[in-house]
Amino acid sequence: MQMIQKKEYETRRPKEKEMIFGIRAVIEAIDAGKTLDKILLRRDMSSSLSRELQQRLEGLTTPVQKVPVEKLNQFTDKNHQGVIAFLSPIEFSNLENLVPMLYEQGKTPFLVVLDGVTDVRNFGAIARTCACAGVDALVVPARGGAAINGDAVKTSAGALHSLPVCKVENMQNALRFLKDSGLTLVAATEHADDLYTTADMTGPLAIVLGSEDKGIFPANLELCDKQVRLPMLGKIESLNVSVAAGIFIYEVVRQRA
């Protein structure tokens, strides 16, 4: 049993080129403007250099987690000095800059918002569908979403290198911004009364999708203009979120065609 667990652990360990470890190395990465996916800090750090690092982290949008040293040791056998930063394989776009730019380009904005989708493979598959269907951008939370790592890029078939991804600190503020910018927010939820084909998706639009287990966060769902669902005719009550996303996204393509 222990051998199986070790094998699973080893296959999930990120490659060293995807990480930066060591206090000074992470400080230099922050100063150089490297795009970081997240940072893990040892809980009991107290040296003067670690305090310098924590000053650098103030105001940084990158998620920072304080963890026991055993957690850090899972990612590398080298001297991490109590800190590991995970490099993002992509650059992120600013939502408040992106939407006005889409209008200036004469486009009818079409965005997909992922509220709590945590599975990396589902995220990558959705990104691939978005790229194929001409979606203008993905909007994801800075915390509580799937890690945007090498596995996500691989599953997306490289789509994440060309599809704009906007990472937002506050999802409710992001949804309000989209509404104020003229986009209709359509929530995909199995609890809706209306079928997805009843929604007019020809105008500026953002489709909001939640996690498979919890769905869209209630406060975010309340901000949506319309709630729609897919017809479930068999004994299984819901689809995989990446499959559901593909159906909703291509309904937009169909209507706009």
C-alpha positions as CSV (number, residue, x, y, z in Angstrom):
1,M,0.0,0.0,0.0
2,Q,2.8,2.4,0.9
3,M,4.5,1.7,-2.4
4,I,1.4,2.6,-4.4
5,Q,1.0,5.9,-2.4
6,K,4.7,6.7,-3.1
7,K,4.3,6.1,-6.8
8,E,1.2,8.4,-7.0
9,Y,3.1,11.1,-5.0
10,E,6.1,10.9,-7.4
11,T,4.0,11.2,-10.5
12,R,2.4,14.4,-9.1
13,R,5.6,16.1,-8.0
14,P,6.2,19.2,-10.2
15,K,9.3,19.4,-12.2
16,E,12.0,21.6,-10.7
17,K,11.9,24.0,-13.7
18,E,8.3,24.8,-12.6
19,M,9.5,25.9,-9.1
20,I,11.7,28.4,-7.5
21,F,12.9,27.6,-4.0
22,G,15.1,29.5,-1.5
23,I,14.3,32.8,0.1
24,R,16.7,35.0,-1.9
25,A,15.7,33.3,-5.2
26,V,12.0,33.9,-4.6
27,I,12.7,37.6,-3.7
28,E,14.6,38.0,-6.9
29,A,11.8,36.4,-8.9
30,I,9.3,38.8,-7.4
31,D,11.5,41.8,-8.1
32,A,12.0,40.6,-11.7
33,G,8.3,40.5,-12.2
34,K,8.0,36.7,-12.7
35,T,4.5,35.4,-13.0
36,L,3.9,33.1,-10.1
37,D,1.0,30.7,-9.7
38,K,1.3,30.4,-5.9
39,I,3.8,30.5,-3.0
40,L,4.2,28.1,-0.1
41,L,5.8,29.5,3.1
42,R,6.8,27.5,6.2
43,R,4.6,28.5,9.1
44,D,7.3,29.2,11.6
45,M,9.7,31.4,9.5
46,S,11.2,34.2,11.6
47,S,14.6,35.1,10.1
48,S,15.4,38.7,9.0
49,L,15.6,37.4,5.4
50,S,12.2,35.8,5.7
51,R,10.8,39.0,7.0
52,E,12.2,40.7,3.9
53,L,10.4,38.2,1.8
54,Q,7.1,38.7,3.6
55,Q,7.4,42.4,3.0
56,R,7.7,41.7,-0.8
57,L,4.6,39.5,-0.6
58,E,2.4,42.4,0.8
59,G,0.1,43.6,-2.0
60,L,1.1,40.7,-4.3
61,T,-1.9,39.1,-6.0
62,T,-0.2,35.7,-6.0
63,P,-1.9,33.3,-3.5
64,V,0.4,32.6,-0.5
65,Q,-0.2,29.6,1.8
66,K,1.6,29.0,5.1
67,V,2.2,25.3,5.5
68,P,4.2,22.9,7.7
69,V,7.7,22.0,6.5
70,E,6.6,18.5,5.7
71,K,4.4,19.9,2.9
72,L,7.3,21.8,1.4
73,N,9.5,18.6,1.6
74,Q,7.0,16.8,-0.6
75,F,7.9,19.1,-3.5
76,T,11.7,19.0,-3.4
77,D,14.5,17.3,-1.6
78,K,16.8,20.4,-1.9
79,N,17.3,23.1,0.6
80,H,14.1,25.2,0.1
81,Q,14.7,27.4,3.2
82,G,11.0,27.3,3.9
83,V,9.7,28.8,0.7
84,I,8.7,27.4,-2.7
85,A,7.2,29.5,-5.5
86,F,5.5,27.8,-8.4
87,L,6.0,29.5,-11.8
88,S,3.0,30.1,-14.0
89,P,3.4,28.7,-17.5
90,I,1.3,31.6,-18.9
91,E,1.0,35.3,-18.6
92,F,-2.4,36.6,-17.3
93,S,-4.5,39.3,-18.8
94,N,-6.2,42.2,-16.9
95,L,-10.0,41.9,-17.1
96,E,-10.6,45.6,-16.9
97,N,-8.3,46.3,-19.8
98,L,-9.4,43.3,-21.9
99,V,-13.1,44.0,-22.1
100,P,-12.9,47.6,-23.4
101,M,-10.2,46.4,-25.9
102,L,-12.7,43.8,-27.2
103,Y,-15.3,46.5,-27.8
104,E,-12.7,48.8,-29.5
105,Q,-11.8,45.9,-31.8
106,G,-15.5,45.8,-32.9
107,K,-16.1,42.4,-31.2
108,T,-19.1,41.1,-29.4
109,P,-17.4,39.9,-26.2
110,F,-17.8,36.3,-25.3
111,L,-16.2,35.2,-22.0
112,V,-16.3,32.0,-19.9
113,V,-16.2,32.4,-16.1
114,L,-15.1,29.4,-14.0
115,D,-16.3,29.7,-10.5
116,G,-14.6,27.0,-8.4
117,V,-13.5,24.5,-11.1
118,T,-10.6,22.9,-9.4
119,D,-9.7,19.9,-11.6
120,V,-6.7,20.6,-13.7
121,R,-7.7,18.4,-16.6
122,N,-11.2,19.8,-16.7
123,F,-9.8,23.3,-16.7
124,G,-7.4,22.4,-19.6
125,A,-10.2,20.7,-21.6
126,I,-12.4,23.8,-21.2
127,A,-9.6,26.1,-22.3
128,R,-9.1,24.0,-25.4
129,T,-12.8,24.2,-26.2
130,C,-12.8,28.0,-25.7
131,A,-9.9,28.4,-28.1
132,C,-11.6,26.2,-30.7
133,A,-14.9,28.1,-30.4
134,G,-13.4,31.6,-30.5
135,V,-14.1,32.5,-26.8
136,D,-12.3,35.8,-26.1
137,A,-11.1,35.0,-22.5
138,L,-11.4,32.7,-19.5
139,V,-12.0,34.3,-16.1
140,V,-10.8,32.4,-13.1
141,P,-10.4,33.1,-9.3
142,A,-7.0,33.9,-7.9
143,R,-7.8,31.4,-5.1
144,G,-9.9,28.3,-5.1
145,G,-9.5,27.3,-8.8
146,A,-7.5,24.8,-10.7
147,A,-3.7,25.2,-10.7
148,I,-2.6,26.6,-14.1
149,N,0.4,24.4,-14.5
150,G,2.1,22.2,-17.1
151,D,-0.7,19.6,-16.8
152,A,-3.3,22.2,-17.6
153,V,-1.3,23.5,-20.6
154,K,-0.9,19.9,-21.9
155,T,-4.6,19.1,-21.5
156,S,-5.5,22.3,-23.3
157,A,-3.3,21.2,-26.2
158,G,-1.4,24.4,-25.9
159,A,-4.5,26.6,-26.0
160,L,-3.5,28.3,-22.8
161,H,-0.6,29.9,-24.6
162,S,-3.0,31.8,-26.9
163,L,-6.2,32.1,-25.0
164,P,-6.3,35.2,-22.6
165,V,-6.8,34.1,-19.0
166,C,-7.9,36.7,-16.4
167,K,-7.2,35.8,-12.8
168,V,-9.4,37.9,-10.5
169,E,-9.1,38.6,-6.7
170,N,-12.8,39.0,-6.1
171,M,-15.2,37.1,-8.3
172,Q,-18.2,39.1,-7.3
173,N,-16.5,42.3,-8.3
174,A,-15.4,40.8,-11.6
175,L,-19.0,39.7,-12.4
176,R,-20.3,43.2,-11.5
177,F,-17.7,44.7,-13.8
178,L,-18.8,42.5,-16.6
179,K,-22.5,43.4,-16.1
180,D,-21.6,47.1,-15.9
181,S,-19.7,46.6,-19.2
182,G,-22.8,45.4,-21.0
183,L,-22.3,41.7,-20.8
184,T,-25.2,39.4,-20.0
185,L,-24.2,36.8,-17.4
186,V,-25.7,33.4,-18.1
187,A,-25.3,30.8,-15.3
188,A,-25.1,27.1,-16.2
189,T,-26.8,25.4,-13.3
190,E,-28.8,22.1,-13.0
191,H,-31.3,23.9,-10.7
192,A,-32.5,26.3,-13.4
193,D,-36.0,26.1,-14.8
194,D,-35.1,27.1,-18.3
195,L,-33.2,25.1,-20.9
196,Y,-30.0,26.5,-22.3
197,T,-31.5,26.9,-25.8
198,T,-34.0,29.5,-24.4
199,A,-31.3,32.1,-23.6
200,D,-30.4,34.7,-26.1
201,M,-26.6,34.4,-26.4
202,T,-26.0,36.6,-29.5
203,G,-25.1,39.8,-27.6
204,P,-22.1,40.5,-25.3
205,L,-22.0,37.5,-23.0
206,A,-20.3,35.6,-20.2
207,I,-21.2,32.0,-19.4
208,V,-20.6,31.2,-15.7
209,L,-19.8,27.6,-14.8
210,G,-19.3,26.2,-11.3
211,S,-17.7,23.2,-9.8
212,E,-19.2,19.7,-10.2
213,D,-19.7,19.2,-6.5
214,K,-20.9,22.6,-5.3
215,G,-21.9,24.4,-8.5
216,I,-21.7,28.2,-8.7
217,F,-21.2,30.1,-5.4
218,P,-24.7,31.4,-4.3
219,A,-23.7,35.0,-4.1
220,N,-22.2,34.8,-7.6
221,L,-25.3,33.0,-8.9
222,E,-27.5,35.8,-7.7
223,L,-25.5,38.3,-9.9
224,C,-26.3,36.3,-13.1
225,D,-28.9,37.7,-15.4
226,K,-30.2,34.3,-16.4
227,Q,-30.0,30.7,-15.2
228,V,-30.2,27.8,-17.7
229,R,-29.7,24.1,-17.6
230,L,-29.0,21.1,-19.9
231,P,-31.8,18.5,-20.2
232,M,-30.9,15.4,-18.1
233,L,-32.9,12.4,-19.5
234,G,-31.2,9.5,-17.9
235,K,-30.4,8.4,-14.3
236,I,-27.2,10.5,-14.0
237,E,-28.1,14.0,-12.9
238,S,-25.2,16.0,-14.3
239,L,-22.4,16.0,-16.9
240,N,-18.7,16.5,-16.4
241,V,-18.1,20.2,-16.2
242,S,-15.8,20.2,-19.3
243,V,-18.5,18.4,-21.4
244,A,-21.2,20.8,-20.2
245,A,-19.0,23.7,-21.0
246,G,-18.5,22.5,-24.5
247,I,-22.3,22.3,-25.0
248,F,-22.9,25.8,-23.7
249,I,-20.0,27.3,-25.6
250,Y,-21.1,25.8,-28.9
251,E,-24.7,26.9,-28.4
252,V,-23.3,30.4,-28.5
253,V,-21.5,29.6,-31.7
254,R,-24.7,28.2,-33.2
255,Q,-26.8,31.2,-32.2
256,R,-24.2,33.7,-33.5
257,A,-23.8,31.8,-36.8
